[in-house]
């Protein structure tokens, strides 16, 4: 057995076995916290600006990077949104079927940062495993989840309605980050002899930075990212999702059996196994059905409430806009409201984290920018649409019923959202529980793919190493549903957001390559219309 793989398994063994009894779980949680608290505090360290305002450094990096990409790519998220819809619909699929061709980029499409556009670029045949739509839904299934239901409620409870304004802005800026990282994901992916695609930040950090003469730095950043994505897939992308789904299920049906979470986890693990054993093709096949279904259930219910309470919509938007520039309770004034909105919006859509680039790298295309253009839709759907609709429902129902006070921190955002929906649509919490379980399930299967790619990068590509990862992932589904996560999930979340550091460094350095790919693709589209 690979020595690195054996060492990793030995490290994980305590985590696999700590679900045997609650007392053991508590002991391990305390011990785990003692050894990892420094890392968690480091990742989520908040830089103090005033006595009441502290901004997490990771949030500064995410928002700063998104702003940089927005300016660098000439507000591509707004200019290209119509093109992105056409690509998802398949309007440009025929371009990928024409084989090799010579492309003559135009300066009208986009000016390259380092020098002039090349006169001619040869485009070869395409590789990939999934369609543009499947890649989009696979990535969306990892980001659209409890953050859209619970996270929004937490942001509004702390920051007031104004947090919604900054949440929307975070989504709009994040579109540029998604475009950039997913373009690189396709450009620097590896394709195996059997057509299997291996992609994500691990590959564009290694290969892309090597082209820049920064090969050693690229390897260090890639390994760091891979370790973080594996850990994050077990924790935030798995255990947390299973835990919250189990808790909501047990609470809704008032199940008193002490082992209810364990049984729920076993059933969930079996269902997850059926999907992830089939790889990205099966994951994409499932997510392309689940994501639209979830949208119909959740967004449909929100629309019903907004239609029934349409007279209050102007007032809700007024509260959102005015609250964005005012002070509310514990938020630390205007800056505090801004932080809550940006934090929840950015953390919800994961723009800049690099995770989505792994799913998008499997797309069938020979034009990297085509998938970057598709990816920019994710933060728009996740944050600008779904999070905003949740926020409107919360604000409008609170106008009517006064279910919660602004400026007061809450711990369980799902409950607040369920109360809001139930106030207009009786017993909707039953349907919401279904949505929560589907959100958790779709997030788990997509994050299993993310973690698998990081695992392969670290331990090699092979059936045995794949099987080991999948077994571990399924065990963590059961573990997550069975216990209280405590410090384990704090550490896992920190691992996910630690991915921001190597990813942002690589994407910023490789920005000229992204501009080149965008100019190339836009030129091809323009030529196809003649």
C-alpha positions as CSV (number, residue, x, y, z in Angstrom):
1,X,0.0,0.0,0.0
2,X,1.2,3.5,-0.8
3,X,2.9,4.8,2.4
4,X,1.3,8.2,2.1
5,X,-2.2,6.6,1.9
6,X,-1.4,4.3,4.9
7,X,-0.3,7.3,7.0
8,X,-3.5,9.2,6.0
9,X,-5.7,6.2,7.0
10,X,-4.0,5.9,10.4
11,X,-4.6,9.6,11.0
12,X,-8.3,9.2,10.1
13,X,-8.9,6.0,12.1
14,X,-9.9,7.7,15.4
15,X,-12.4,9.9,13.5
16,X,-13.9,6.8,11.9
17,X,-14.4,5.0,15.2
18,X,-15.5,7.9,17.5
19,X,-19.2,7.3,16.7
20,X,-19.3,4.2,18.9
21,X,-20.6,6.0,21.9
22,X,-21.4,9.6,22.9
23,X,-18.9,9.8,25.7
24,X,-16.1,8.8,23.4
25,X,-17.3,11.3,20.9
26,X,-17.1,14.1,23.5
27,X,-13.6,13.1,24.5
28,X,-12.4,13.1,21.0
29,X,-14.1,16.4,20.3
30,X,-12.3,18.0,23.2
31,X,-9.0,16.5,22.3
32,X,-9.5,17.4,18.6
33,X,-10.2,21.0,19.6
34,X,-7.1,21.2,21.7
35,X,-4.9,20.3,18.7
36,X,-6.7,22.1,15.9
37,X,-8.1,25.3,17.5
38,X,-5.0,27.3,16.4
39,X,-5.7,26.4,12.7
40,X,-9.4,27.3,13.0
41,X,-8.7,30.6,14.6
42,X,-6.1,31.3,12.0
43,X,-8.3,30.7,9.1
44,X,-11.2,32.7,10.5
45,X,-9.2,35.3,12.3
46,X,-10.9,38.7,12.1
47,X,-8.8,41.8,11.7
48,X,-10.0,44.5,14.1
49,X,-10.8,47.9,12.4
50,X,-12.6,49.5,15.2
51,X,-13.8,48.5,18.7
52,X,-16.9,46.9,17.2
53,X,-16.0,46.0,13.7
54,X,-13.8,43.0,12.8
55,X,-13.4,41.6,9.3
56,X,-12.3,38.0,8.7
57,X,-9.1,38.1,6.6
58,X,-10.4,35.3,4.4
59,X,-13.4,37.4,3.5
60,X,-11.1,40.3,2.5
61,X,-9.2,37.9,0.2
62,X,-12.4,36.6,-1.4
63,X,-14.1,39.9,-1.9
64,X,-10.8,41.6,-2.9
65,X,-10.1,38.8,-5.5
66,X,-13.7,39.0,-6.9
67,X,-13.3,42.8,-7.3
68,X,-9.9,42.4,-9.0
69,X,-11.4,39.8,-11.5
70,X,-14.4,42.0,-12.1
71,X,-12.2,44.9,-13.2
72,X,-9.5,42.7,-14.9
73,X,-12.1,41.0,-17.1
74,X,-14.1,44.2,-17.9
75,X,-17.2,43.2,-15.9
76,X,-17.5,39.9,-17.8
77,X,-20.2,38.7,-15.4
78,X,-22.5,41.3,-16.8
79,X,-21.4,41.4,-20.4
80,X,-21.5,37.6,-20.9
81,X,-24.6,36.6,-19.0
82,X,-26.6,36.2,-22.2
83,X,-23.8,34.2,-23.8
84,X,-23.7,31.9,-20.7
85,X,-27.4,31.1,-21.0
86,X,-26.9,30.3,-24.7
87,X,-24.0,28.0,-23.9
88,X,-26.0,26.1,-21.3
89,X,-28.9,25.8,-23.7
90,X,-26.5,24.2,-26.2
91,X,-26.7,27.0,-28.8
92,X,-22.9,26.8,-29.4
93,X,-22.5,23.0,-29.1
94,X,-21.9,22.8,-32.9
95,X,-18.7,24.8,-32.5
96,X,-17.2,22.0,-30.4
97,X,-18.1,19.5,-33.2
98,X,-16.2,21.1,-36.0
99,X,-12.8,19.6,-35.2
100,X,-9.5,21.4,-35.4
101,X,-9.5,24.9,-36.8
102,X,-7.5,28.1,-36.9
103,X,-8.8,30.9,-34.8
104,X,-8.0,34.6,-35.2
105,X,-8.7,36.4,-31.9
106,X,-9.8,40.0,-32.2
107,X,-8.8,42.8,-29.9
108,X,-12.4,43.8,-29.8
109,X,-13.1,40.6,-27.9
110,X,-10.7,41.3,-25.1
111,X,-7.2,42.8,-24.8
112,X,-4.5,40.5,-23.5
113,X,-2.7,41.8,-20.4
114,X,0.8,40.6,-21.4
115,X,1.4,41.8,-25.0
116,X,-0.6,41.4,-28.1
117,X,-3.1,38.8,-29.1
118,X,-1.5,35.9,-31.1
119,X,-2.2,36.0,-34.8
120,X,-3.5,32.4,-35.0
121,X,-4.3,29.7,-32.4
122,X,-4.8,26.1,-33.3
123,X,-7.7,24.5,-31.6
124,X,-7.7,20.7,-31.3
125,X,-10.5,18.2,-30.5
126,X,-12.4,18.3,-27.2
127,X,-12.4,16.0,-24.2
128,X,-14.7,15.7,-21.3
129,X,-17.3,13.6,-19.6
130,X,-20.4,15.8,-19.0
131,X,-22.4,18.5,-20.8
132,X,-22.3,22.2,-19.9
133,X,-25.7,21.9,-18.2
134,X,-24.6,18.8,-16.2
135,X,-21.4,20.5,-15.1
136,X,-23.4,23.5,-14.0
137,X,-25.9,21.5,-12.0
138,X,-23.2,19.3,-10.4
139,X,-21.4,22.4,-9.2
140,X,-24.6,24.1,-8.1
141,X,-25.6,21.1,-6.1
142,X,-22.5,21.6,-4.0
143,X,-23.2,25.3,-3.3
144,X,-27.0,25.5,-3.2
145,X,-27.8,24.0,0.2
146,X,-28.3,24.9,3.8
147,X,-26.5,28.2,3.3
148,X,-29.4,29.3,1.2
149,X,-32.0,28.3,3.9
150,X,-30.2,28.7,7.2
151,X,-27.3,31.0,6.3
152,X,-29.6,33.7,5.0
153,X,-31.7,33.6,8.2
154,X,-28.6,34.0,10.3
155,X,-27.4,36.9,8.3
156,X,-30.7,38.8,8.5
157,X,-31.2,38.0,12.2
158,X,-27.8,39.5,13.0
159,X,-27.5,42.2,10.3
160,X,-31.1,43.1,9.6
161,X,-32.7,43.3,6.2
162,X,-29.8,45.4,4.9
163,X,-27.6,42.3,4.9
164,X,-29.5,41.2,1.9
165,X,-28.2,44.1,-0.2
166,X,-24.6,43.2,0.4
167,X,-25.3,39.5,0.0
168,X,-26.5,40.3,-3.6
169,X,-23.4,42.4,-4.3
170,X,-21.2,39.5,-3.0
171,X,-23.0,37.2,-5.5
172,X,-22.5,39.6,-8.4
173,X,-18.8,40.0,-7.7
174,X,-18.4,36.3,-7.1
175,X,-19.5,35.6,-10.6
176,X,-16.2,37.0,-11.9
177,X,-14.2,34.6,-9.5
178,X,-16.2,31.6,-10.7
179,X,-15.6,32.5,-14.3
180,X,-11.8,32.8,-13.8
181,X,-11.2,29.7,-11.8
182,X,-13.4,27.4,-13.9
183,X,-11.8,28.6,-17.1
184,X,-8.4,27.6,-15.7
185,X,-9.9,24.3,-14.5
186,X,-10.7,23.3,-18.1
187,X,-7.5,24.7,-19.6
188,X,-5.1,22.8,-17.3
189,X,-7.0,19.5,-16.7
190,X,-5.6,16.1,-17.3
191,X,-7.4,13.5,-19.4
192,X,-6.7,9.8,-18.8
193,X,-6.4,7.1,-21.6
194,X,-10.0,6.1,-20.9
195,X,-11.3,9.6,-21.2
196,X,-11.6,10.2,-17.5
197,X,-10.9,13.9,-16.6
198,X,-8.8,15.1,-13.6
199,X,-9.0,18.8,-13.0
200,X,-9.3,21.6,-10.5
201,X,-6.9,24.0,-8.8
202,X,-4.4,21.2,-8.1
203,X,-3.7,21.0,-11.8
204,X,-3.7,24.6,-12.8
205,X,-1.6,25.5,-9.8
206,X,0.9,22.8,-10.8
207,X,0.9,23.2,-14.6
208,X,0.0,26.8,-14.9
209,X,2.6,28.2,-12.4
210,X,5.2,25.9,-13.9
211,X,4.7,27.8,-17.2
212,X,5.4,31.0,-15.3
213,X,8.6,29.6,-13.9
214,X,7.1,29.0,-10.5
215,X,6.9,25.2,-10.6
216,X,8.1,24.7,-7.0
217,X,5.6,27.2,-5.6
218,X,2.8,25.6,-7.8
219,X,3.5,22.1,-6.3
220,X,3.4,23.4,-2.7
221,X,0.2,25.3,-3.3
222,X,-1.4,22.3,-5.2
223,X,-0.6,19.8,-2.4
224,X,-1.9,22.2,0.2
225,X,-5.1,22.7,-1.7
226,X,-5.5,18.9,-2.3
227,X,-5.2,18.2,1.5
228,X,-7.7,20.9,2.3
229,X,-10.2,19.7,-0.2
230,X,-10.0,16.1,1.0
231,X,-10.6,17.2,4.6
232,X,-13.3,19.6,3.6
233,X,-15.1,16.8,1.7
234,X,-15.2,14.6,4.8
235,X,-16.4,17.5,7.0
236,X,-18.3,20.4,5.7
237,X,-19.2,18.6,2.4
238,X,-20.3,15.5,4.2
239,X,-20.6,15.2,8.0
240,X,-22.2,18.6,8.4
241,X,-24.7,17.9,5.6
242,X,-25.6,14.5,7.0
243,X,-25.9,15.9,10.5
244,X,-28.3,18.7,9.6
245,X,-30.4,16.5,7.4
246,X,-30.7,13.9,10.2
247,X,-31.5,16.5,12.8
248,X,-34.3,18.1,10.7
249,X,-35.8,14.6,9.9
250,X,-35.7,13.5,13.6
251,X,-37.2,16.8,14.8
252,X,-40.0,16.9,12.2
253,X,-41.2,13.4,13.0
254,X,-40.5,13.7,16.7
255,X,-38.4,10.5,16.7
256,X,-37.2,9.7,20.2
257,X,-35.0,6.7,19.5
258,X,-31.5,7.4,20.5
259,X,-30.1,5.7,17.4
260,X,-32.4,7.5,14.9
261,X,-29.5,9.5,13.6
262,X,-27.4,6.4,13.1
263,X,-30.2,4.6,11.1
264,X,-30.8,7.8,9.0
265,X,-27.1,7.9,8.3
266,X,-26.9,4.3,7.2
267,X,-29.8,4.8,4.8
268,X,-28.3,8.0,3.5
269,X,-24.9,6.4,3.0
270,X,-26.5,3.6,0.9
271,X,-28.2,6.1,-1.4
272,X,-25.0,8.2,-1.7
273,X,-23.0,5.0,-2.5
274,X,-25.3,4.2,-5.4
275,X,-24.5,7.5,-6.9
276,X,-20.8,8.2,-6.2
277,X,-19.6,4.7,-7.2
278,X,-20.6,5.6,-10.8
279,X,-18.3,8.6,-10.8
280,X,-18.9,12.1,-12.3
281,X,-21.1,10.9,-15.1
282,X,-23.6,9.4,-12.6
283,X,-23.2,12.3,-10.2
284,X,-24.0,14.7,-13.1
285,X,-26.9,12.6,-14.2
286,X,-28.4,12.8,-10.7
287,X,-27.7,16.4,-10.1
288,X,-29.2,17.6,-13.4
289,X,-32.5,16.2,-12.1
290,X,-32.3,17.0,-8.4
291,X,-31.2,20.7,-8.8
292,X,-34.1,21.8,-11.0
293,X,-36.5,19.7,-8.8
294,X,-35.2,21.5,-5.7
295,X,-35.6,24.8,-7.4
296,X,-39.2,24.1,-8.2
297,X,-40.0,23.1,-4.6
298,X,-38.1,25.8,-2.8
299,X,-38.2,28.7,-5.2
300,X,-41.7,27.8,-6.2
301,X,-42.9,28.1,-2.5
302,X,-41.1,31.4,-2.1
303,X,-42.8,32.7,-5.2
304,X,-46.2,31.7,-3.9
305,X,-45.5,33.7,-0.7
306,X,-44.3,36.7,-2.7
307,X,-47.4,36.6,-4.9
308,X,-49.7,36.3,-1.9
309,X,-47.9,39.1,-0.1
310,X,-47.1,41.2,-3.1
311,X,-48.3,44.4,-1.5
312,X,-45.4,44.1,1.1
313,X,-42.7,43.6,-1.5
314,X,-42.0,47.4,-2.0
315,X,-41.7,47.8,1.8
316,X,-39.4,44.8,2.0
317,X,-37.1,46.2,-0.6
318,X,-37.2,49.6,1.2
319,X,-36.1,47.9,4.4
320,X,-33.3,46.1,2.6
321,X,-31.9,49.1,0.8
322,X,-32.2,51.5,3.8
323,X,-30.9,48.8,6.2
324,X,-27.8,48.3,4.0
325,X,-26.5,51.8,5.1
326,X,-27.8,51.9,8.6
327,X,-27.0,50.3,12.0
328,X,-28.6,47.3,13.6
329,X,-28.0,46.0,17.1
330,X,-24.9,43.8,17.4
331,X,-23.6,44.2,13.9
332,X,-21.2,47.1,14.6
333,X,-23.0,49.6,12.4
334,X,-23.0,50.0,8.7
335,X,-19.7,48.0,8.2
336,X,-21.1,45.2,10.4
337,X,-24.2,44.9,8.2
338,X,-22.0,44.8,5.1
339,X,-19.8,42.1,6.6
340,X,-22.8,39.9,7.4
341,X,-24.1,40.2,3.9
342,X,-20.8,39.6,2.2
343,X,-19.9,36.7,4.6
344,X,-23.0,34.7,4.0
345,X,-23.2,35.5,0.3
346,X,-19.6,34.6,-0.3
347,X,-19.6,31.5,1.9
348,X,-22.8,30.3,0.2
349,X,-21.7,30.4,-3.4
350,X,-18.0,29.4,-2.6
351,X,-16.7,31.8,-5.3
352,X,-13.0,32.0,-5.0
353,X,-12.7,28.8,-3.0
354,X,-11.8,26.8,-6.1
355,X,-14.1,23.8,-5.5
356,X,-16.4,24.4,-8.4
357,X,-13.4,24.3,-10.9
358,X,-13.1,20.6,-10.1
359,X,-16.7,19.8,-11.3
360,X,-16.5,22.2,-14.3
361,X,-13.2,20.7,-15.5
362,X,-15.1,17.5,-16.6
363,X,-17.1,19.3,-19.2
364,X,-17.1,18.3,-22.9
365,X,-15.4,21.3,-24.6
366,X,-12.2,22.4,-26.2
367,X,-12.7,26.0,-25.3
368,X,-11.9,26.6,-21.5
369,X,-13.6,30.0,-21.5
370,X,-16.9,28.4,-22.6
371,X,-17.1,26.7,-19.2
372,X,-15.9,29.7,-17.3
373,X,-18.8,31.6,-18.9
374,X,-21.2,28.9,-17.8
375,X,-19.8,28.9,-14.3
376,X,-20.5,32.6,-13.8
377,X,-24.2,31.7,-13.6
378,X,-23.6,29.8,-10.3
379,X,-23.3,32.7,-7.9
380,X,-26.2,34.4,-9.7
381,X,-28.5,31.5,-9.2
382,X,-27.3,30.6,-5.8
383,X,-27.0,34.0,-4.2
384,X,-28.7,36.7,-6.3
385,X,-31.8,34.6,-6.9
386,X,-32.2,31.9,-4.2
387,X,-30.7,33.7,-1.3
388,X,-32.6,36.9,-2.2
389,X,-35.9,35.1,-2.4
390,X,-35.3,33.5,1.1
391,X,-34.4,37.0,2.4
392,X,-37.6,38.5,1.0
393,X,-39.8,35.8,2.5
394,X,-38.1,36.3,5.9
395,X,-38.5,40.1,5.8
396,X,-42.1,40.1,4.5
397,X,-43.4,37.4,6.9
398,X,-41.6,39.3,9.8
399,X,-43.4,42.5,8.8
400,X,-46.7,40.6,9.3
401,X,-45.9,38.4,12.3
402,X,-42.8,39.8,14.0
403,X,-41.4,36.3,14.5
404,X,-37.9,37.5,15.4
405,X,-36.0,40.7,16.3
406,X,-33.3,42.1,14.1
407,X,-29.8,42.4,15.6
408,X,-30.2,39.3,17.8
409,X,-28.0,36.3,16.9
410,X,-29.7,33.0,16.3
411,X,-28.1,29.5,16.1
412,X,-30.7,27.5,14.1
413,X,-31.5,29.4,10.8
414,X,-33.5,26.5,9.4
415,X,-36.1,26.8,12.1
416,X,-36.5,30.5,11.5
417,X,-36.9,29.9,7.7
418,X,-39.4,27.1,8.4
419,X,-41.5,29.4,10.7
420,X,-41.6,32.1,8.0
421,X,-42.8,29.7,5.3
422,X,-45.3,28.0,7.7
423,X,-46.8,31.3,8.5
424,X,-48.1,31.7,4.9
425,X,-48.1,28.0,3.7
426,X,-49.3,25.8,6.7
427,X,-47.2,22.7,7.3
428,X,-44.6,23.7,4.6
429,X,-41.9,22.7,7.1
430,X,-42.6,19.1,6.0
431,X,-41.7,20.0,2.4
432,X,-38.8,22.1,3.7
433,X,-37.5,19.1,5.5
434,X,-37.5,17.2,2.1
435,X,-35.7,20.2,0.5
436,X,-33.1,20.2,3.3
437,X,-32.5,16.4,2.8
438,X,-32.2,16.9,-0.9
439,X,-29.9,19.9,-0.5
440,X,-27.7,17.8,1.9
441,X,-27.7,14.8,-0.5
442,X,-26.8,16.8,-3.6
443,X,-24.1,18.6,-1.7
444,X,-22.6,15.4,-0.4
445,X,-22.4,13.7,-3.8
446,X,-20.8,16.7,-5.4
447,X,-18.3,17.1,-2.6
448,X,-17.4,13.4,-2.8
449,X,-16.2,14.2,-6.4
450,X,-14.2,17.2,-5.2
451,X,-12.6,15.2,-2.4
452,X,-11.9,12.3,-4.8
453,X,-10.0,14.5,-7.2
454,X,-7.9,15.8,-4.3
455,X,-7.3,12.2,-3.1
456,X,-6.2,11.1,-6.5
457,X,-3.8,14.0,-6.8
458,X,-2.2,13.0,-3.5
459,X,-2.3,9.2,-3.6
460,X,-2.4,8.4,-7.3
461,X,-5.1,7.3,-9.8
462,X,-6.3,3.7,-9.4
463,X,-9.3,1.6,-8.6
464,X,-7.9,0.7,-5.1
465,X,-7.2,4.3,-4.0
466,X,-10.6,5.3,-5.4
467,X,-12.3,2.5,-3.4
468,X,-10.6,3.5,-0.2
469,X,-11.7,7.1,-0.5
470,X,-15.3,6.1,-1.3
471,X,-15.5,3.8,1.7
472,X,-14.1,6.5,4.0
473,X,-16.6,9.0,2.6
474,X,-19.6,6.7,3.2
475,X,-18.4,6.0,6.8
476,X,-18.3,9.7,7.5
477,X,-21.9,10.0,6.2
478,X,-22.9,7.6,9.1
479,X,-20.6,9.3,11.6
480,X,-21.9,12.8,10.7
481,X,-25.6,11.8,11.1
482,X,-24.9,10.0,14.4
483,X,-23.0,12.6,16.5
484,X,-22.7,16.2,17.5
485,X,-19.8,17.5,15.4
486,X,-18.4,20.3,17.6
487,X,-14.8,21.1,16.9
488,X,-14.6,18.5,14.1
489,X,-16.9,20.5,11.8
490,X,-15.2,23.8,12.8
491,X,-11.9,22.3,11.6
492,X,-13.5,21.0,8.4
493,X,-15.0,24.4,7.6
494,X,-11.6,26.0,8.2
495,X,-10.1,23.5,5.7
496,X,-12.6,24.5,3.0
497,X,-11.9,28.2,3.4
498,X,-8.1,27.6,3.6
499,X,-8.5,26.5,0.0
500,X,-8.9,30.2,-0.8
501,X,-5.3,31.0,-0.2
502,X,-3.6,28.8,-2.9
503,X,-6.5,29.2,-5.3
504,X,-6.5,33.0,-5.3
505,X,-2.7,33.1,-5.6
506,X,-2.8,30.9,-8.7
507,X,-5.8,32.5,-10.4
508,X,-4.4,36.0,-10.0
509,X,-1.0,35.0,-11.5
510,X,-2.7,33.2,-14.4
511,X,-5.2,36.0,-15.2
512,X,-3.5,36.8,-18.5
513,X,-4.1,33.2,-19.6
514,X,-7.8,33.6,-18.8
515,X,-8.1,36.7,-20.9
516,X,-6.4,34.9,-23.8
517,X,-8.9,32.0,-23.6
518,X,-11.8,34.4,-23.4
519,X,-10.7,36.3,-26.4
520,X,-10.2,33.1,-28.3
521,X,-13.7,31.8,-27.5
522,X,-15.5,35.0,-28.2
523,X,-13.7,35.2,-31.6
524,X,-14.9,31.7,-32.4
525,X,-18.5,32.6,-31.6
526,X,-18.3,35.7,-33.7
527,X,-16.8,33.8,-36.6
528,X,-19.6,31.2,-36.4
529,X,-22.3,33.8,-36.8
530,X,-20.9,35.0,-40.2
